[in-house]
Amino acid sequence: MSRSLEIVNFHGIITASAKMKSLFETLKRVSRTDSSVLLRGDSGTGKELFAQAIHNLSRRRAKPYRALNCATLSEQLMSSELFGHVKGAFTGATHQHDGLFHVVNEGSIFLDEIAEIPLNLQAKLLRVFQERAFNRVGSTKVEHVNVRFISATHTSLRNMVADGTFREDLMYRLRVIPLFLPKLSDRNEDIQVLTEKFIEEFNQLGYRTIEQVSKDAWDAMMSYPWPGNIRELRNNIEHAFAIGLGDTLHLEDLTPELQGKQPPEETALENIEKELLVKALRDNHGNKGKAAEQLGMSRPTFWRKCKLHNVY
Ligand SMILES: Nc1ncnc2c1ncn2[C@@H]1O[C@H](COP(=O)(O)OP(=O)(O)OP(=O)(O)O)[C@@H](O)[C@H]1O
């Protein structure tokens, strides 16, 4: 089906898009350095794959690489995950814990949803840049670390700096090399390429073989805006494999959104919840920490509800 497209597989990132291919060339050059990279792109556009590729292409490839999603943890847990803690540092700290900065020494760290880092922790992160030093929670002993920073955000850090929710000095440290990942809807050729790739992947599981995609299914996929990008496309193919029968992927096998329908489980109450999440995010310029606060929810609960309602 996609014979005429020139498909590239770059460290697991599959594409036929010229925009993506030119990003790979930049990535190869950038990866040779230790400069910090800020990946800017919507949810599901492949930021984590890019981060891993940067590490794999770098001189640090034999050293550790770790990723942390800054939107899913409370401030205390995030602090302990990043810097570690000593026994007795807080209630429940029954053992000493090595944080990621201890573990990734000489390697790379990927901080996803960096915009969600609370201001207190932003100051500590800045110290890692400036002094290559940090303290475990509850300890006065200074530890040193040599780490390459890769971070990602779907919102503008510049807007957050203007709002006073993100430190300008930290933003400049993090975005020495900003890279912008295109949305799936801005690279239509990849809808076809990735659909075929995911079909191939699921065919290999052996419980069903899809050999073709019906015209109305293709039409729907090509005109859908894909707010969840590649992750949502993959979910759709998985959905179709589970729901449909035979060797053809039909429009009815895709998720209700692709068919222009409301997902059946979305009751009126759930719709209200979804609207509240969207509004709180809009009021807070996409900052999930602040949006959670406005709704009186913990950050992890807010994150879980956003995922549940496909709010990106
Ligand atoms: N070009 C691609 N080729 C193959 N698989 C891809 C591609 N882009 C993304 N994926 C797959 O899509 C899913 C989402 O990608 P990834 O987690 O890297 O996105 P993300 O931008 O980091 O998302 P989020 O911001 O929600 O964390 C993963 O399963 C990933 O393997």
PDBQT file of the ligand as one rigid body, heavy atoms in Angstrom, charges set to zero:
ROOT
HETATM    1  N1  LIG A 401       7.351   7.452  14.495  1.00  0.00    +0.000 N 
HETATM    2  C1  LIG A 401       7.005   6.431  15.288  1.00  0.00    +0.000 A 
HETATM    3  N2  LIG A 401       7.205   5.175  14.880  1.00  0.00    +0.000 NA
HETATM    4  C2  LIG A 401       6.803   4.134  15.650  1.00  0.00    +0.000 A 
HETATM    5  N3  LIG A 401       6.204   4.243  16.849  1.00  0.00    +0.000 NA
HETATM    6  C3  LIG A 401       6.013   5.492  17.302  1.00  0.00    +0.000 A 
HETATM    7  C4  LIG A 401       6.408   6.638  16.556  1.00  0.00    +0.000 A 
HETATM    8  N4  LIG A 401       6.095   7.739  17.273  1.00  0.00    +0.000 NA
HETATM    9  C5  LIG A 401       5.528   7.302  18.412  1.00  0.00    +0.000 A 
HETATM   10  N5  LIG A 401       5.466   5.955  18.445  1.00  0.00    +0.000 N 
HETATM   11  C6  LIG A 401       4.843   5.124  19.507  1.00  0.00    +0.000 C 
HETATM   12  O1  LIG A 401       3.729   5.872  19.970  1.00  0.00    +0.000 OA
HETATM   13  C7  LIG A 401       3.635   5.836  21.399  1.00  0.00    +0.000 C 
HETATM   14  C8  LIG A 401       3.761   7.233  21.975  1.00  0.00    +0.000 C 
HETATM   15  O2  LIG A 401       5.096   7.715  21.773  1.00  0.00    +0.000 OA
HETATM   16  P1  LIG A 401       5.918   8.472  22.924  1.00  0.00    +0.000 P 
HETATM   17  O3  LIG A 401       5.639   7.861  24.262  1.00  0.00    +0.000 OA
HETATM   18  O4  LIG A 401       7.362   8.563  22.507  1.00  0.00    +0.000 OA
HETATM   19  O5  LIG A 401       5.209   9.892  22.823  1.00  0.00    +0.000 OA
HETATM   20  P2  LIG A 401       5.361  11.160  23.775  1.00  0.00    +0.000 P 
HETATM   21  O6  LIG A 401       5.383  12.343  22.860  1.00  0.00    +0.000 OA
HETATM   22  O7  LIG A 401       6.543  10.980  24.696  1.00  0.00    +0.000 OA
HETATM   23  O8  LIG A 401       3.992  11.125  24.573  1.00  0.00    +0.000 OA
HETATM   24  P3  LIG A 401       3.607  11.802  26.036  1.00  0.00    +0.000 P 
HETATM   25  O9  LIG A 401       3.870  13.282  25.881  1.00  0.00    +0.000 OA
HETATM   26  O10 LIG A 401       2.152  11.502  26.189  1.00  0.00    +0.000 OA
HETATM   27  O11 LIG A 401       4.477  11.145  27.041  1.00  0.00    +0.000 OA
HETATM   28  C9  LIG A 401       4.726   4.873  21.843  1.00  0.00    +0.000 C 
HETATM   29  O12 LIG A 401       4.160   3.578  21.914  1.00  0.00    +0.000 OA
HETATM   30  C10 LIG A 401       5.751   4.956  20.728  1.00  0.00    +0.000 C 
HETATM   31  O13 LIG A 401       6.516   3.784  20.651  1.00  0.00    +0.000 OA
ENDROOT
TORSDOF 0
